[in-house]
Amino acid sequence: MADAEVRVLAQSDHRAGQDLARAAHHTSPISDREWAYAQDLHEPGLALGAFLGGDLVGTTFLLRSRLALPGGSTVPMAAATGIAVRADRTRRGIFTRLERESLDLAVAQGFPVVGSRVSEATIYGRFGHGVGSTTRAVRLYPHEARLRPEVPAGGEVRLVDGETSVGLLPRLYERLGPYRPGVIERSAGWWKAKWEPLVHSGKGAVVAVHSGPDGDDGFAVYQAMRGGDSGARVTLMVTDFHAANPEAVAGLWRFLLGVDLVEEVCARRRPADELVEGMLVDWRACRTHSVNDDLWLRLVDVPKALGARSYRDGDPFVLEITDDLLPANSGSLRIGPDGVERTSDRPQLSLNVDALAMAYLGGTSFTTLASIGLLRVTDTKALPNADRVFGTDRAAFCGTTF
Ligand SMILES: CC(=O)SCCNC(=O)CCNC(=O)[C@H](O)C(C)(C)COP(=O)(O)OP(=O)(O)OC[C@H]1O[C@@H](n2cnc3c(N)ncnc32)[C@H](O)[C@@H]1OP(=O)(O)O
């Protein structure tokens, strides 16, 4: 069979591309109503299609975003989504072609980093992607989950109606800013495609906003689900929860645990270091349901990506990177508090670009990477120093679907 031709998808083909991706995810074609919300999400020039004999058989869409880095800066990130190959044309290298071209497109468009949320964890490592952040799914039982008196108090929570939230949430989310590594920018198109349909669906998404002394500083979105034999058991499913400071985090949890007639509160995506158990009188009233990969990262321009974040005090060290797919990234860099530069000095530590993605936001230490065989150590003194230099105060967390 002839090779697929991969090219930038004309804007007029975006909808067909979305339908193809939805079919690959076992979802029905997008309706006119849904498309009215979703069409602004995809920018011209940032989607690729694979064609066989004129037929569209594969897609990749890149969304413009920015990624928060340790130290509070941000870097342009292409959020990869809608990755799919038509079911009758899989396992013949079409995705591999699309993936190579989309990494090149990201570099050409000035994105040092590509982020994704992956359907299966076995597909992306070979292309240099690694898990940049993890999340924890927690379940709390309000009847048992009383907050300890020391937990930060103050501020107020108010519910806002759906129409108000359409204007308020984008402004509030932007106001929170890069409050922890891993958080990503949400475009106006993202809010229109991902939030407005839920508001207008009548599915009962409730928005709780926390405000402190400086105004609104966090929000949680939840839906009440009925279960049990009589349908009387109510679970609050928290689907979106971002807060910039400990008072807002505590205030929103206090509110969620205080809603009447609720059996359990479930939050699928919480930062790995949010110690909800520690806030409770009964540690066991919060159960970890699972720990999951959150944002996958592919550093497509390694010097730029590493140069965009800040580093803690410590000695500069020489890190060797191997990137078979994008060889311009291969080589050694000297990394330290004063920045990042190419060097021909002998490397002290060496790794592959997918393992570097795991360390980039401070999510996985070099010591851990070495212990599982993903980092080669030539100079043992460099290991604790590299951990110090890459260290962060807060666990990386994205918490945005795309
Ligand atoms: C960020 C996102 O959008 S994630 C969403 C990804 N999309 C989906 O899961 C939708 C359903 N699946 C699909 O559309 C396709 O199967 C894809 C896109 C995952 C893969 O497309 P294909 O054209 O079949 O991939 P391709 O033939 O290039 O295979 C590349 C390699 O990945 C492997 N691979 C592909 N799909 C899978 C899978 N689902 N599980 C494990 N390995 C896989 C292949 O075996 C191949 O490895 P090999 O070279 O060692 O043989």
The ligand as an SDF file (V2000), in Angstrom:
LIG
                    3D

 51 53  0  0  0  0  0  0  0  0999 V2000
   -3.0880   12.8630   22.9370 C   0  0  0  0  0  0  0  0  0  0  0  0
   -4.1840   11.9890   22.3480 C   0  0  0  0  0  0  0  0  0  0  0  0
   -4.9840   12.4320   21.5830 O   0  0  0  0  0  0  0  0  0  0  0  0
   -4.1980   10.3580   22.8040 S   0  0  0  0  0  0  0  0  0  0  0  0
   -5.2840    9.5570   21.7260 C   0  0  0  0  0  0  0  0  0  0  0  0
   -4.6230    8.5210   20.8860 C   0  0  0  0  0  0  0  0  0  0  0  0
   -5.6710    7.9960   20.0160 N   0  0  0  0  0  0  0  0  0  0  0  0
   -6.3620    6.8610   20.3020 C   0  0  0  0  0  0  0  0  0  0  0  0
   -6.1050    6.1560   21.2590 O   0  0  0  0  0  0  0  0  0  0  0  0
   -7.5010    6.5760   19.3530 C   0  0  0  0  0  0  0  0  0  0  0  0
   -7.5510    5.1110   18.9140 C   0  0  0  0  0  0  0  0  0  0  0  0
   -6.2820    4.6510   18.3200 N   0  0  0  0  0  0  0  0  0  0  0  0
   -5.8040    5.1620   17.1810 C   0  0  0  0  0  0  0  0  0  0  0  0
   -6.3490    6.0570   16.5520 O   0  0  0  0  0  0  0  0  0  0  0  0
   -4.5010    4.5890   16.6600 C   0  0  0  0  0  0  0  0  0  0  0  0
   -4.4430    3.2120   17.0020 O   0  0  0  0  0  0  0  0  0  0  0  0
   -3.2380    5.2590   17.2210 C   0  0  0  0  0  0  0  0  0  0  0  0
   -3.2520    6.7430   16.8420 C   0  0  0  0  0  0  0  0  0  0  0  0
   -3.1340    5.1570   18.7190 C   0  0  0  0  0  0  0  0  0  0  0  0
   -2.0220    4.5860   16.6150 C   0  0  0  0  0  0  0  0  0  0  0  0
   -2.0590    4.7170   15.2070 O   0  0  0  0  0  0  0  0  0  0  0  0
   -1.3050    3.6940   14.2390 P   0  0  0  0  0  0  0  0  0  0  0  0
   -1.2610    4.3250   12.8850 O   0  0  0  0  0  0  0  0  0  0  0  0
   -1.8780    2.3480   14.3680 O   0  0  0  0  0  0  0  0  0  0  0  0
    0.1450    3.6740   14.8830 O   0  0  0  0  0  0  0  0  0  0  0  0
    1.4600    3.1520   14.1560 P   0  0  0  0  0  0  0  0  0  0  0  0
    1.1060    2.1160   13.1500 O   0  0  0  0  0  0  0  0  0  0  0  0
    2.2490    4.3060   13.6670 O   0  0  0  0  0  0  0  0  0  0  0  0
    2.1770    2.4750   15.3910 O   0  0  0  0  0  0  0  0  0  0  0  0
    3.2360    3.0700   16.0720 C   0  0  0  0  0  0  0  0  0  0  0  0
    3.7120    2.1500   17.1490 C   0  0  0  0  0  0  0  0  0  0  0  0
    2.8440    2.2760   18.2630 O   0  0  0  0  0  0  0  0  0  0  0  0
    2.2890    1.0110   18.5880 C   0  0  0  0  0  0  0  0  0  0  0  0
    0.9050    1.2310   18.9550 N   0  0  0  0  0  0  0  0  0  0  0  0
    0.0150    1.8660   18.2210 C   0  0  0  0  0  0  0  0  0  0  0  0
   -1.1530    1.9010   18.8780 N   0  0  0  0  0  0  0  0  0  0  0  0
   -0.9720    1.2440   20.0240 C   0  0  0  0  0  0  0  0  0  0  0  0
   -1.8110    0.9260   21.1120 C   0  0  0  0  0  0  0  0  0  0  0  0
   -3.0880    1.3010   21.1290 N   0  0  0  0  0  0  0  0  0  0  0  0
   -1.2670    0.2630   22.1430 N   0  0  0  0  0  0  0  0  0  0  0  0
    0.0180   -0.1110   22.1240 C   0  0  0  0  0  0  0  0  0  0  0  0
    0.8620    0.1580   21.1040 N   0  0  0  0  0  0  0  0  0  0  0  0
    0.3630    0.8260   20.0740 C   0  0  0  0  0  0  0  0  0  0  0  0
    2.3850    0.1920   17.3250 C   0  0  0  0  0  0  0  0  0  0  0  0
    2.3940   -1.1810   17.6080 O   0  0  0  0  0  0  0  0  0  0  0  0
    3.6730    0.6740   16.7470 C   0  0  0  0  0  0  0  0  0  0  0  0
    4.7640    0.0440   17.3870 O   0  0  0  0  0  0  0  0  0  0  0  0
    5.8660   -0.7690   16.5740 P   0  0  0  0  0  0  0  0  0  0  0  0
    6.4780    0.2450   15.6640 O   0  0  0  0  0  0  0  0  0  0  0  0
    6.7700   -1.2640   17.6290 O   0  0  0  0  0  0  0  0  0  0  0  0
    5.0860   -1.8160   15.8480 O   0  0  0  0  0  0  0  0  0  0  0  0
  1  2  1  0
  2  3  2  0
  2  4  1  0
  4  5  1  0
  5  6  1  0
  6  7  1  0
  7  8  1  0
  8  9  2  0
  8 10  1  0
 10 11  1  0
 11 12  1  0
 12 13  1  0
 13 14  2  0
 13 15  1  0
 15 16  1  0
 15 17  1  0
 17 18  1  0
 17 19  1  0
 17 20  1  0
 20 21  1  0
 21 22  1  0
 22 23  2  0
 22 24  1  0
 22 25  1  0
 25 26  1  0
 26 27  2  0
 26 28  1  0
 26 29  1  0
 29 30  1  0
 30 31  1  0
 31 32  1  0
 31 46  1  0
 32 33  1  0
 33 34  1  0
 33 44  1  0
 34 35  1  0
 34 43  1  0
 35 36  2  0
 36 37  1  0
 37 38  1  0
 37 43  2  0
 38 39  1  0
 38 40  2  0
 40 41  1  0
 41 42  2  0
 42 43  1  0
 44 45  1  0
 44 46  1  0
 46 47  1  0
 47 48  1  0
 48 49  2  0
 48 50  1  0
 48 51  1  0
M  END
$$$$
